[in-house]
């Protein structure tokens, strides 16, 4: 698969969520969509990231943006994570790596000098027309949600 870049069509996907529904990207055409990929529920960095996106949900909502968090964890694990931390964002389960592979966020990582395969924490902003409007690797977890929110603000203001 070609590497995703800004301007390319965002790969469609349909994944089960913690609410019991299925999130299909194609059903959200006409609105900006934020897709944030994170490695695992209930780990320190992922908890911080999910709490920050939860805190920003009112601002994303005012911009008409939809937000979805995706990890390889199961729906059941997402539900426990959501309830434990009172998260307010939909979480989609991708244990088969359908969206993870399509968005190119599974790859080699290094931890304490040892290489391993894992999810590379990255957020994508999909424009209302369905193309990639921005790609944001989370080089620093704290403040990442605010950085993505600023990109959505810019996208929305450029449309008017």
GROMACS elastic network, one bead per residue, 0.5 to 0.9 nm:
[ bonds ]
;  ai    aj funct       b0    kb
    1     4     6  0.86957   500
    1   102     6  0.77095   500
    1   104     6  0.84669   500
    2     5     6  0.89056   500
    2   104     6  0.88663   500
    3   103     6  0.78935   500
    3   104     6  0.67913   500
    4     7     6  0.86461   500
    4     8     6  0.65339   500
    4     9     6  0.83544   500
    4    10     6  0.79146   500
    4    11     6  0.89895   500
    4   102     6  0.86537   500
    4   103     6  0.66555   500
    4   104     6  0.73489   500
    4   132     6  0.79297   500
    4   135     6  0.86890   500
    5     8     6  0.58080   500
    5     9     6  0.88442   500
    5   132     6  0.68849   500
    5   133     6  0.86405   500
    5   134     6  0.80835   500
    5   135     6  0.75312   500
    6     9     6  0.85624   500
    6   131     6  0.74687   500
    6   133     6  0.53764   500
    6   134     6  0.57339   500
    6   135     6  0.70328   500
    7    10     6  0.86395   500
    7   131     6  0.55351   500
    7   132     6  0.52239   500
    7   133     6  0.62159   500
    7   134     6  0.84331   500
    8    11     6  0.89192   500
    8   130     6  0.86642   500
    8   131     6  0.53601   500
    8   132     6  0.56332   500
    8   133     6  0.84634   500
    9    12     6  0.87018   500
    9   126     6  0.86050   500
    9   129     6  0.87081   500
    9   130     6  0.59336   500
    9   132     6  0.60390   500
   10    25     6  0.85906   500
   10   102     6  0.89585   500
   10   103     6  0.81248   500
   10   126     6  0.66916   500
   10   127     6  0.89320   500
   10   130     6  0.58945   500
   10   131     6  0.50582   500
   10   132     6  0.54607   500
   11    25     6  0.81938   500
   11    26     6  0.89664   500
   11    99     6  0.76899   500
   11   102     6  0.63632   500
   11   103     6  0.71312   500
   11   130     6  0.86758   500
   11   131     6  0.86924   500
   12    24     6  0.70121   500
   12    25     6  0.54405   500
   12    26     6  0.59894   500
   12    99     6  0.79456   500
   12   102     6  0.86081   500
   12   130     6  0.88962   500
   13    23     6  0.77616   500
   13    24     6  0.55737   500
   13    25     6  0.58585   500
   13    26     6  0.76640   500
   13    98     6  0.71864   500
   13    99     6  0.60577   500
   13   102     6  0.86381   500
   14    22     6  0.61510   500
   14    23     6  0.54013   500
   14    25     6  0.68457   500
   14    26     6  0.86434   500
   14    98     6  0.85693   500
   14    99     6  0.83261   500
   15    21     6  0.84616   500
   15    22     6  0.53074   500
   15    23     6  0.53660   500
   15    24     6  0.67221   500
   15    70     6  0.88844   500
   15    92     6  0.58176   500
   15    93     6  0.62254   500
   15    94     6  0.65963   500
   15    98     6  0.83239   500
   15    99     6  0.82440   500
   16    19     6  0.82593   500
   16    20     6  0.66524   500
   16    21     6  0.58894   500
   16    23     6  0.63095   500
   16    75     6  0.70031   500
   16    91     6  0.84154   500
   16    92     6  0.55607   500
   16    93     6  0.58024   500
   16    94     6  0.79407   500
   17    20     6  0.55633   500
   17    21     6  0.56054   500
   17    22     6  0.57776   500
   17    23     6  0.66558   500
   17    70     6  0.89861   500
   17    75     6  0.61451   500
   17    78     6  0.80425   500
   17    79     6  0.88065   500
   17    90     6  0.65242   500
   17    91     6  0.53756   500
   17    93     6  0.60772   500
   18    21     6  0.74470   500
   18    74     6  0.89043   500
   18    75     6  0.53913   500
   18    76     6  0.73340   500
   18    77     6  0.86882   500
   18    78     6  0.58803   500
   18    79     6  0.53587   500
   18    82     6  0.80345   500
   18    90     6  0.64937   500
   18    91     6  0.56181   500
   18    92     6  0.65503   500
   18    93     6  0.78853   500
   19    22     6  0.84105   500
   19    75     6  0.87227   500
   19    79     6  0.80550   500
   19    90     6  0.71849   500
   19    91     6  0.81483   500
   20    75     6  0.82538   500
   22    92     6  0.80823   500
   23    26     6  0.89212   500
   23    27     6  0.80153   500
   23    68     6  0.82969   500
   23    90     6  0.88273   500
   23    92     6  0.72504   500
   24    27     6  0.55443   500
   24    28     6  0.74457   500
   25    28     6  0.56396   500
   25    29     6  0.74868   500
   25    33     6  0.80292   500
   25   130     6  0.84885   500
   26    29     6  0.57647   500
   26   130     6  0.75941   500
   27    30     6  0.88798   500
   28    31     6  0.59070   500
   28    32     6  0.78180   500
   28    33     6  0.72961   500
   28    66     6  0.77317   500
   28   128     6  0.78251   500
   28   130     6  0.85359   500
   29    32     6  0.76434   500
   29    33     6  0.84695   500
   29   127     6  0.81659   500
   29   128     6  0.53571   500
   29   129     6  0.60042   500
   29   130     6  0.60739   500
   30   127     6  0.79411   500
   30   129     6  0.60992   500
   30   130     6  0.79727   500
   31    63     6  0.88870   500
   31    64     6  0.61564   500
   31    65     6  0.57948   500
   31    66     6  0.70530   500
   31   126     6  0.84636   500
   31   127     6  0.68864   500
   31   129     6  0.78557   500
   31   130     6  0.87358   500
   32    63     6  0.83153   500
   32    64     6  0.68784   500
   32    66     6  0.63392   500
   32    67     6  0.86699   500
   32   125     6  0.69088   500
   32   126     6  0.56081   500
   32   129     6  0.82633   500
   32   130     6  0.82736   500
   32   133     6  0.89434   500
   32   152     6  0.73634   500
   32   155     6  0.83280   500
   32   156     6  0.80433   500
   33    64     6  0.87877   500
   33    65     6  0.54106   500
   33    67     6  0.57375   500
   33    68     6  0.77479   500
   33   124     6  0.80799   500
   33   125     6  0.57740   500
   33   126     6  0.50308   500
   33   127     6  0.66678   500
   33   128     6  0.74897   500
   33   130     6  0.87466   500
   33   152     6  0.87261   500
   34    60     6  0.89940   500
   34    65     6  0.70604   500
   34    66     6  0.61052   500
   34    68     6  0.62689   500
   34    69     6  0.83249   500
   34   123     6  0.69460   500
   34   124     6  0.57674   500
   34   126     6  0.63198   500
   34   127     6  0.89323   500
   34   148     6  0.79414   500
   34   149     6  0.88211   500
   34   152     6  0.82367   500
   35    66     6  0.85141   500
   35    67     6  0.60445   500
   35    68     6  0.50895   500
   35    69     6  0.59571   500
   35    70     6  0.72246   500
   35   122     6  0.84374   500
   35   123     6  0.55662   500
   35   124     6  0.51732   500
   35   125     6  0.64779   500
   35   126     6  0.77805   500
   36    67     6  0.77868   500
   36    68     6  0.63771   500
   36    70     6  0.61863   500
   36    71     6  0.86900   500
   36   121     6  0.75930   500
   36   122     6  0.60002   500
   36   124     6  0.63266   500
   36   125     6  0.86638   500
   37    68     6  0.85831   500
   37    69     6  0.58687   500
   37    71     6  0.58452   500
   37   100     6  0.76003   500
   37   105     6  0.76491   500
   37   119     6  0.76540   500
   37   120     6  0.75930   500
   37   121     6  0.55058   500
   37   122     6  0.54509   500
   37   123     6  0.60289   500
   37   124     6  0.84572   500
   38    41     6  0.81247   500
   38    45     6  0.88952   500
   38    46     6  0.62605   500
   38    49     6  0.82644   500
   38    50     6  0.87856   500
   38    69     6  0.71664   500
   38    70     6  0.62738   500
   38    71     6  0.53150   500
   38    72     6  0.84002   500
   38   119     6  0.68110   500
   38   120     6  0.72798   500
   38   122     6  0.71412   500
   38   123     6  0.86462   500
   39    43     6  0.86180   500
   39    46     6  0.69997   500
   39    70     6  0.84362   500
   39    71     6  0.56330   500
   39    72     6  0.70447   500
   39    73     6  0.83625   500
   39   118     6  0.72755   500
   39   119     6  0.51960   500
   39   120     6  0.71396   500
   39   121     6  0.65570   500
   40    43     6  0.62936   500
   40    45     6  0.89931   500
   40    46     6  0.64496   500
   40    47     6  0.88567   500
   40    71     6  0.60722   500
   40    72     6  0.70095   500
   40    73     6  0.63959   500
   40   119     6  0.87070   500
   41    44     6  0.88475   500
   41    46     6  0.63369   500
   41    47     6  0.70201   500
   41    71     6  0.76023   500
   41    72     6  0.89714   500
   41    73     6  0.68497   500
   41    77     6  0.70821   500
   41    78     6  0.66499   500
   41    80     6  0.88863   500
   41    81     6  0.60730   500
   41    82     6  0.88678   500
   42    45     6  0.84470   500
   42    46     6  0.65425   500
   42    47     6  0.56304   500
   42    77     6  0.89276   500
   42    78     6  0.89360   500
   42    80     6  0.89308   500
   42    81     6  0.59317   500
   42    84     6  0.87654   500
   42    85     6  0.86836   500
   43    46     6  0.53865   500
   43    47     6  0.58554   500
   43    48     6  0.85678   500
   44    47     6  0.52670   500
   44    48     6  0.63366   500
   44    49     6  0.87581   500
   45    48     6  0.51756   500
   45    49     6  0.62153   500
   45    50     6  0.86537   500
   45   141     6  0.66008   500
   45   142     6  0.84930   500
   46    49     6  0.50262   500
   46    50     6  0.60458   500
   46    51     6  0.84524   500
   46   141     6  0.81969   500
   47    50     6  0.51785   500
   47    51     6  0.60287   500
   47    52     6  0.85138   500
   47    81     6  0.85000   500
   47    85     6  0.78515   500
   48    51     6  0.51923   500
   48    52     6  0.61528   500
   48    53     6  0.87049   500
   48   141     6  0.72610   500
   48   142     6  0.70615   500
   49    52     6  0.51604   500
   49    53     6  0.62696   500
   49    54     6  0.85757   500
   49   141     6  0.60559   500
   49   142     6  0.69147   500
   49   143     6  0.83441   500
   49   144     6  0.72989   500
   49   145     6  0.70036   500
   50    53     6  0.51365   500
   50    54     6  0.60586   500
   50    55     6  0.86073   500
   50    69     6  0.78332   500
   50    85     6  0.89479   500
   50    87     6  0.69650   500
   50    88     6  0.86094   500
   50    89     6  0.77215   500
   50   145     6  0.85609   500
   51    55     6  0.61750   500
   51    56     6  0.87216   500
   51    85     6  0.76463   500
   51    86     6  0.84270   500
   51    87     6  0.64007   500
   51    88     6  0.82416   500
   51    89     6  0.89459   500
   52    55     6  0.50567   500
   52    56     6  0.63625   500
   52    57     6  0.88083   500
   52   142     6  0.78167   500
   52   143     6  0.76021   500
   52   144     6  0.80226   500
   52   145     6  0.59045   500
   52   146     6  0.78605   500
   53    56     6  0.50823   500
   53    57     6  0.62320   500
   53    67     6  0.83994   500
   53    69     6  0.89541   500
   53    87     6  0.87238   500
   53    88     6  0.82386   500
   53    89     6  0.72457   500
   53   144     6  0.85541   500
   53   145     6  0.53214   500
   53   146     6  0.79735   500
   53   149     6  0.89482   500
   54    57     6  0.52523   500
   54    58     6  0.83793   500
   54    86     6  0.87805   500
   54    87     6  0.58760   500
   54    88     6  0.50100   500
   54    89     6  0.57077   500
   54   145     6  0.89647   500
   55    58     6  0.73968   500
   55    59     6  0.85904   500
   55    87     6  0.88073   500
   55    88     6  0.80320   500
   55   145     6  0.89180   500
   56    59     6  0.54027   500
   56    60     6  0.63163   500
   56    61     6  0.86514   500
   56   145     6  0.72027   500
   56   146     6  0.73372   500
   56   149     6  0.76022   500
   57    60     6  0.50113   500
   57    61     6  0.59547   500
   57    62     6  0.86108   500
   57    65     6  0.89621   500
   57    66     6  0.88230   500
   57    67     6  0.78590   500
   57    88     6  0.74234   500
   57    89     6  0.73217   500
   58    62     6  0.62562   500
   58    63     6  0.88176   500
   59    62     6  0.51555   500
   59    63     6  0.65895   500
   59    64     6  0.88747   500
   59    65     6  0.87809   500
   59   149     6  0.77175   500
   60    63     6  0.52205   500
   60    64     6  0.64392   500
   60    65     6  0.51968   500
   60    66     6  0.70840   500
   60    67     6  0.76670   500
   60   149     6  0.66790   500
   60   152     6  0.78212   500
   60   153     6  0.84737   500
   61    65     6  0.55708   500
   61    66     6  0.70503   500
   61    67     6  0.88264   500
   62    65     6  0.75483   500
   63    66     6  0.89622   500
   63   152     6  0.76419   500
   63   153     6  0.69782   500
   63   156     6  0.69616   500
   64   156     6  0.87618   500
   65   152     6  0.76493   500
   67    89     6  0.68081   500
   67    90     6  0.71541   500
   68    89     6  0.65599   500
   68    90     6  0.53237   500
   68    91     6  0.59010   500
   68    92     6  0.68884   500
   69    89     6  0.71457   500
   69    90     6  0.63154   500
   69    92     6  0.60710   500
   69    93     6  0.87534   500
   69   123     6  0.89778   500
   70    73     6  0.83458   500
   70    90     6  0.87166   500
   70    91     6  0.58037   500
   70    93     6  0.60941   500
   70    94     6  0.66840   500
   70    99     6  0.83076   500
   70   100     6  0.80656   500
   71    74     6  0.82924   500
   71    78     6  0.88416   500
   71    91     6  0.78446   500
   71    92     6  0.68241   500
   71    93     6  0.58805   500
   71    94     6  0.58624   500
   71    95     6  0.75495   500
   71    97     6  0.86259   500
   71   100     6  0.79062   500
   71   119     6  0.80553   500
   72    92     6  0.85346   500
   72    93     6  0.58023   500
   72    96     6  0.72994   500
   72    97     6  0.66384   500
   72   100     6  0.79923   500
   72   119     6  0.83638   500
   73    76     6  0.82326   500
   73    77     6  0.62164   500
   73    78     6  0.67732   500
   73    92     6  0.84611   500
   73    93     6  0.55993   500
   73    94     6  0.65760   500
   73    95     6  0.58730   500
   74    77     6  0.51837   500
   74    78     6  0.62484   500
   74    79     6  0.87172   500
   74    92     6  0.83230   500
   74    93     6  0.51948   500
   74    94     6  0.72306   500
   74    95     6  0.64962   500
   75    79     6  0.61908   500
   75    80     6  0.87614   500
   75    91     6  0.79570   500
   75    92     6  0.70813   500
   75    93     6  0.54361   500
   75    94     6  0.87837   500
   76    79     6  0.51422   500
   76    80     6  0.64406   500
   76    81     6  0.86860   500
   76    93     6  0.89666   500
   77    80     6  0.52046   500
   77    81     6  0.61498   500
   77    82     6  0.85464   500
   77    93     6  0.88857   500
   78    81     6  0.50216   500
   78    82     6  0.59525   500
   78    83     6  0.84970   500
   78    91     6  0.64062   500
   78    92     6  0.77827   500
   78    93     6  0.74433   500
   79    82     6  0.50711   500
   79    83     6  0.60748   500
   79    84     6  0.84711   500
   79    91     6  0.83618   500
   80    83     6  0.52094   500
   80    84     6  0.59877   500
   80    85     6  0.86148   500
   81    84     6  0.52298   500
   81    85     6  0.62497   500
   81    86     6  0.81047   500
   81    87     6  0.78276   500
   82    85     6  0.55311   500
   82    86     6  0.54162   500
   82    88     6  0.75343   500
   82    89     6  0.83363   500
   82    90     6  0.88164   500
   82    91     6  0.82188   500
   83    86     6  0.50025   500
   83    87     6  0.68047   500
   84    87     6  0.80203   500
   87    90     6  0.83313   500
   93    96     6  0.87096   500
   93    97     6  0.89643   500
   94    97     6  0.51781   500
   94    98     6  0.63269   500
   94    99     6  0.68877   500
   94   100     6  0.71632   500
   95    98     6  0.79220   500
   96    99     6  0.85629   500
   96   100     6  0.84673   500
   97   101     6  0.55178   500
   97   102     6  0.80397   500
   97   106     6  0.82715   500
   98   101     6  0.57493   500
   98   102     6  0.63191   500
   98   103     6  0.88203   500
   99   103     6  0.59558   500
   99   104     6  0.83580   500
   99   105     6  0.87649   500
  100   103     6  0.54559   500
  100   104     6  0.62075   500
  100   105     6  0.55341   500
  100   106     6  0.61690   500
  100   119     6  0.76923   500
  101   105     6  0.63273   500
  101   106     6  0.61007   500
  102   105     6  0.80190   500
  103   106     6  0.83270   500
  103   124     6  0.88455   500
  104   107     6  0.76403   500
  104   120     6  0.86464   500
  105   118     6  0.82864   500
  105   119     6  0.56509   500
  105   120     6  0.50446   500
  105   121     6  0.71695   500
  105   122     6  0.69716   500
  106   117     6  0.70175   500
  106   118     6  0.55600   500
  106   120     6  0.59285   500
  107   116     6  0.81575   500
  107   117     6  0.52917   500
  107   118     6  0.56291   500
  107   119     6  0.64038   500
  107   120     6  0.66740   500
  108   115     6  0.63877   500
  108   116     6  0.54924   500
  108   118     6  0.62503   500
  108   119     6  0.83203   500
  108   120     6  0.82499   500
  109   114     6  0.81917   500
  109   115     6  0.55506   500
  109   116     6  0.54154   500
  109   117     6  0.58831   500
  109   118     6  0.63148   500
  109   119     6  0.81505   500
  109   120     6  0.74884   500
  110   113     6  0.56930   500
  110   114     6  0.52373   500
  110   116     6  0.61598   500
  110   117     6  0.84672   500
  111   114     6  0.52644   500
  111   115     6  0.64762   500
  111   116     6  0.76768   500
  112   115     6  0.84582   500
  119   122     6  0.86614   500
  120   137     6  0.77767   500
  120   138     6  0.83846   500
  121   136     6  0.88749   500
  121   137     6  0.61830   500
  121   138     6  0.56196   500
  121   139     6  0.81466   500
  121   141     6  0.89225   500
  122   135     6  0.72254   500
  122   136     6  0.56054   500
  122   138     6  0.53984   500
  122   139     6  0.86254   500
  123   134     6  0.82201   500
  123   135     6  0.59771   500
  123   137     6  0.61921   500
  123   138     6  0.71875   500
  123   144     6  0.88291   500
  123   145     6  0.89044   500
  123   148     6  0.74937   500
  124   132     6  0.69867   500
  124   133     6  0.75728   500
  124   134     6  0.56775   500
  124   136     6  0.61568   500
  124   137     6  0.85606   500
  124   148     6  0.83189   500
  125   131     6  0.86389   500
  125   132     6  0.60895   500
  125   133     6  0.53759   500
  125   135     6  0.65163   500
  125   136     6  0.82578   500
  125   148     6  0.76463   500
  125   151     6  0.78322   500
  125   152     6  0.71026   500
  126   129     6  0.79027   500
  126   130     6  0.58685   500
  126   131     6  0.55635   500
  126   133     6  0.52861   500
  126   134     6  0.70519   500
  127   130     6  0.54160   500
  127   131     6  0.55228   500
  127   132     6  0.61528   500
  127   133     6  0.53927   500
  127   134     6  0.85112   500
  127   152     6  0.87408   500
  127   155     6  0.76068   500
  127   156     6  0.88690   500
  128   131     6  0.75818   500
  130   133     6  0.87362   500
  132   135     6  0.74417   500
  133   151     6  0.87873   500
  133   152     6  0.88568   500
  133   155     6  0.76751   500
  134   148     6  0.87092   500
  134   151     6  0.75007   500
  134   152     6  0.88426   500
  136   139     6  0.85410   500
  136   144     6  0.84874   500
  136   147     6  0.84809   500
  136   148     6  0.72993   500
  137   140     6  0.86164   500
  137   144     6  0.88551   500
  138   141     6  0.58184   500
  138   142     6  0.89388   500
  138   144     6  0.61821   500
  139   144     6  0.81785   500
  140   143     6  0.71866   500
  140   144     6  0.65191   500
  141   144     6  0.53193   500
  141   145     6  0.81199   500
  142   145     6  0.77653   500
  142   146     6  0.87351   500
  143   146     6  0.52572   500
  143   147     6  0.62983   500
  143   148     6  0.88522   500
  144   147     6  0.50246   500
  144   148     6  0.63343   500
  144   149     6  0.86166   500
  145   148     6  0.51405   500
  145   149     6  0.61025   500
  145   150     6  0.86481   500
  146   150     6  0.61498   500
  146   151     6  0.86687   500
  147   150     6  0.51896   500
  147   151     6  0.64903   500
  147   152     6  0.89138   500
  148   151     6  0.50434   500
  148   152     6  0.63724   500
  148   153     6  0.87142   500
  149   152     6  0.50715   500
  149   153     6  0.62021   500
  149   154     6  0.86473   500
  150   153     6  0.50133   500
  150   154     6  0.62368   500
  150   155     6  0.86339   500
  151   154     6  0.50750   500
  151   155     6  0.61688   500
  151   156     6  0.86596   500
  152   156     6  0.60826   500
  152   157     6  0.84772   500
  153   156     6  0.52194   500
  153   157     6  0.60457   500
  153   158     6  0.84768   500
  154   157     6  0.51846   500
  154   158     6  0.60153   500
  154   159     6  0.86643   500
  155   158     6  0.52357   500
  155   159     6  0.64919   500
  156   159     6  0.52323   500
  156   160     6  0.69643   500
  157   160     6  0.53935   500
